């Protein structure tokens, strides 16, 4: 009887630790998702304020594109949000022949 009670206690403890770990990872993922979406929005706002002739424009555009690709890969966007993120605030009349590279990754 003592052996069965010890095994049950160990099994219960192990299940509890796994459950707490899963809960902790879930909460972390939700907060991380919100923080990354907020960072992408701030970077998009900065990119919209910049002109293509600014010295930091290419670096900011590359970072924004990389963050959006990562967010799509991890499923942070819904299918409706992706198009809204790309279309909002594009430099339509800036004369930038290259434009934003946001549309380049949508063909996956």
Residue pairs with C-beta under 8 A, 6 or more apart in sequence:
33 74
33 76
36 67
36 70
36 71
36 76
37 71
37 76
39 67
40 64
40 67
40 68
40 71
40 85
43 60
43 63
43 64
43 67
44 64
44 85
44 88
44 89
45 89
46 60
47 57
47 60
47 61
47 64
47 89
47 100
48 89
48 91
50 56
50 57
50 60
51 57
51 94
52 91
52 94
52 96
52 98
61 100
61 101
62 101
64 102
65 100
65 101
65 102
65 104
65 105
68 85
68 86
68 102
68 105
69 105
71 77
72 82
72 105
77 85
82 106
85 102
86 100
86 102
86 103
86 106
90 99
90 100
90 102
91 99
91 100
